[in-house]
Amino acid sequence: MPRRPWARVTFPYELVALAAWIAVIALTVTGAVHGAHPAGPAPAGESPHHHVSPAQTAHGTSGFGGTAGFGGLATWALMCVAMMVPAALPALAHVGTNSLRRRRQRAMAGFAAVYLAVWTGYGALLVASAPLWSRLPGDAVLACALALAAAWQSTVHKRRALRDCHRSSPLPQSGPRAMTGTVRFGLRHGGACLRSCWALMAVMAAAGGGTGMLAWMALLTGIVTAERFTRRPGRTTRLAAAALAAAALAAALAPALT
């Protein structure tokens, strides 16, 4: 397999993404990324965990997509590092290879900070909107989120956003314009990535906590990364739409099968 010419430039960020995955797995295994218990007491003879739905789990005191304030938003940001930094590696490489050596690391860090700030802002929006749907049945919320993601994958807007994700931008190499150019590129690339993947990441807000969340993380990270690196992203997008539609149907039928 040929070596990527920019692999050495992005290697620290690959380690950061790996560390974020390890942290999310550790938090999940230790129970730190779980949900709150239901607000009311459990009926007599039943476990207090019996009525916790995936949606309630996602919006609990330690869930990443809920009304938990900084704790939930911090967990969301950690998940964004794990899931979205791999897809941003080509853009990071573009910043690194087009910056002077003395300011390369500063430029790449600035791009990464702006890029992740875009996704953190989206997480804040999910936190704010969580009360609107956190009381709905968890299976229904997940099925709707998956159906929405499948539908978005099939739109022309998705294809346009994905094309924008593959575009680079000329970057000034010195002076104040260099940092301004990096910030502008981070906003533009982060915005394109958000337009492309917002529906996929909304699934994470509906998936809840526990080990099931890790499975969704792995699946969605695979879709996002494949769309970014494959030579035919359109085909990957269509396959992902079919898989998400099938998952939505399975989630919708789950209550009837249990």
N, C-alpha and C positions, 0 to 999 in steps of 0.2 A: 504494500500500500504506500503510495507516495506521501512523503512528509509535507504537511501544510507549511508553506513558507512563513506564515505569520504565527505558527503555533507557539513559538517562544515568547512572542509579545503578549499573547492572551493567556498564557499558562497560569499566572496568578489568579485570574478570574475563573478559570476552570476549577482551581482549588477552592475558591470561595463558593462556587456553586455546589461542589461536592460537600464542603463543610456545612452548607445550609441544608442539604439533604440529610446529612447525618444528624444535624440538630433537630430537624422536623421528625425524623424517625425516633430519636431518643425521647422527644417530648410526647410523641404519640404512645410509645411503649410504656412510658412512666405515667401516663394518664394526664399529663399537663394539657394536652389538646383534646379536651372532651367538652361536653356541654354541661350546662347547669341542670339541676333536677327540675322537674315541673314545679310551677309556682305553688300549687296546692298540695296538700298531703295525699299520699297514696291511699287507696281504699284498704280496708282491713284485710289482712292476709295476702296482700300483694306486695311485691318488691317495689321500693321507691323508684327504681329505674325502669319499671315496666312500661310506663307511658311516655318515655322520652323518645320523641321522633327525631329523625335526622335533621329536620329543620330546626327543632328546638336545640338540638346538640350544636348546630352551627351557630346559634345565636346565644349561647350561654355565656357564663362569666368568663370562660377561657376559650370559647370557640373563636375562630379567626374571622368569621363573617358576621358577628353579632353585635349587640349593643354594649359590649364590654369596654368600650373606650380604648384607651391606649393598649391594654393587654391584647385584645382581639386584633387591633390594627398592627401591633408589633409582630404578631404571629403571621398575619397576612403578608407583611413586608418580607418576613423570612421565607415564606413560601414563594413569593415572587422572585426572590433571589435564586431559589432552587430551580424554579420552573422557567423563568424568563431570561436569566443571564445566559444559559446555553444558546438560546436563539439569537442573542445579541452579540455573540462572539465575532462574527464577521464585521459588524459595525465597530466594535471595539478595536479590532485589528486595523480597520481603516483609519481610525483616530490615531492609533499608535504608530503606524507606519508613515503617516503624513504629518507627524509632529517632530520637532527637533528633539534630539536625544535628551537634552537637559530638561525638557518640560514634558517628555512623553508620558511619564507616570501621572503627572498632575493633570494632563489633558484627558487621559483615559479615566481617571478617577472622577473628573468633573462630568464627563459624558455619562458614566455609570450612575452617578448621583442624580443627574437630571432624568435619565431614563427610568430609574426606579422610583423617583418622585412622582412621575406620571402614573405609574401603577399603584403607588400608595394612595394617591388621590382618588383613584377608582375604588380602592378598598374602603376609603372613608365614605364614599357615596353608598357603597353596599351596607356599611355599618349604619348609616343614617336611614336607609330605606328598609332595614331588617324588620322593624315593628309592623310594617305593612303586610308581611307574609310569614312571619315567624310562628304564628298561631295556626297556620294551615297544616294539614297532614303532611308529614315528611315525604312520603312516597309521591304524593301529588306534586309537591314543590320540585323534587328532583326530576320527575318525569317532564314537567313543564320546562325546567331549565335545559334538560337534554334536548327536548324538541325544539326549543328556541335556538340552541347551538347548531343543531342539524339544519334548521331552516336558514340560519345566517350563513353557514358554510356554502349554501347553494346560491347565494345572491351575487349579483355583479359588484355590489359594494365590497363584499369580502374579497373578490378577485382584485379589485382596484387597490384595496388596502394592502393586500399581500404583495402586489407589484411595488408599491411604495416602500414596503419593508426591505426590498432588495436593492433599492436605489441608494447610492452614496452621495456625498456632497463635497465639493472642493473646500479645503480648510486652510485658512491663513496659518503660517507657521510661526509667526513672531508678533510681539506687540499685543496691545489690548484686543485687537481684532482676532487674535488667535483664540483666546478664551471665549470671546463672544461667539465666534464661529462654532466652537465645540458645544457650547450651551444650545445654540440654535439647532445644531445637528441632533443633539440629544432630545430636544423637544420634538423635532420633526420625526425622528425615528421612533421615539416613544409613542407619539400620537398615532403614527401609522400602525405600530404594533398593537396599540390599544384598539384601534378601529378593526383590526384583523381578528383579534383574539378575545375581545371583551365577553362574548357569549360563552366561549370555552371556559374562561375564568369564573364566570357567574355560576357555572356548574359546581365549582369548588365551594362557593358560598352555600349551596344547597346540599352538598354531599355529607355534611356532618363531620364528626370526629371519629376517632378510633382507627383501626387498621383498614377499614373500608376507604377512608380518606386517602390513605397511601396508595391504594390501587387506582383511585381516580387521578391522583397526582401523577402517577407513572404513565397512565394512559394519555392524559392531556399534555404532559411534557413531551411524550413521544410524537403526538400530532403536531404540536407547535414547532418542535425542532425539525421534524421531517419536512414540514412546509417551508422552513427556512433554508435547509441544506440540499433538498432534493433538486434534481435538474428539471423535473416536471411537477412543480408544486400544485398545479391544477388537478392533476390526477390524485395526488395525496389528499387534497381538499375534498374531492368527491368521495373517495373511500372513507374519509373521516365522517362525512355527512351521513353515509349509509350506516356506519357503525354507531354513531350517536343516535340515529333514528331507531335502530334496533334496541339500543340500551333504553331509550325513552319508552318504547313499547313494553320492554321487560319491567321497567320500574312501575309503569301504570298497571300492569297485570299482577304485580307482586302481591298486593293485598288479597286478591281473589284466589291466589294459589297457596296462601298460608292459612 
